[in-house]
Amino acid sequence: MAGQSHEPHFRADPIRLPDGREIHVSAFPDGSIGFRIGGQPYVLTEAHLNRGHPTSMAYLRISPGKQGSSASYNYTEWLESKNGG
């Protein structure tokens, strides 16, 4: 969107997951929403962006490299090293 600011007008407090990863959510003046998540790489595994009703919520699910990606193995290695395994 040309001419519009790329700066968010709202940033939520980070959400810390039990394994230490953080999720950051930002809202932008054009109505878009941005997510930043530590512990990548991720792959998009599920998305429901339009459920056909104006009050429906969009749903996104990302996975640490599942679906045949080597990222799943890398994430498992990282967890094991972090937990001393």
N, C-alpha and C positions, 0 to 999 in steps of 0.2 A: 504494500500500500504506500505508494509514493507520497512523500511529504508528511507522513505521520511519524510521530516519535516512536522510537524503539525502546524507550524507557518505560518500565511498568509504572502504573499509578498505584499499585498495591502489591506488597510482598508479605506473604504470611510467614509467621514464625516457622523455622525448620521443624520437621517432624523427624525425630531420631528413632530408628528401628532398633530392635533388640540386638542385632549384630553390629550396630554402630553406624550403618549407612544413614544418610540424611536425605530427606526429600524436601525440595524447595519449590514453592508454588508462587507464581506471579500472575497478575492480571494486567492487561493492557487497555489503553483507551479505546481501541477498535473492537473490544469485546473478546479478543483472543486470550488464551490462558497458556502459560509456559510452565513446564516442569523440568527441574534439574534433579538428578538422582545420582548419588555416588555409587561406586562399586560396579561400574560398567565393565564389559559390554553387555548390552541387553538386546533382545529382539522383541518386536511387537508380536504377541501371541493371540490377542483378541481385541477387537474394537467394535463397539456399537455406537455409531455417531449420530444416527437418526432412527429412533424407534417409532416414528410415525405419529407421535403425539407431542404437542407443544410443551407439556410439563414433564416429559420423559427426561431422564438424565443420560448424558453420554457416559460411556464406560470404556476405559482403556486398560489393558493388562499387558505388562511387559514381564519377560522372564530372563533370568541370567543365562542367556545363550542356549536355551533349549532348542528344539526343532532342528536337530542335526548340526548345530553350530558347535565349534570347538569351545565357545565361550562357556558352555555348561561345565565342561571338564576343568577349565581355568578357574571358574568360580568354586568348584568343589575343592580344588587344590588350595585356593586361597583360604577357604573356611578351615580346612584341615591344618594349614600352617598357623592360622590365627588361634586355633584351639589346641595347638600343641600336638596334633595328630600325625 
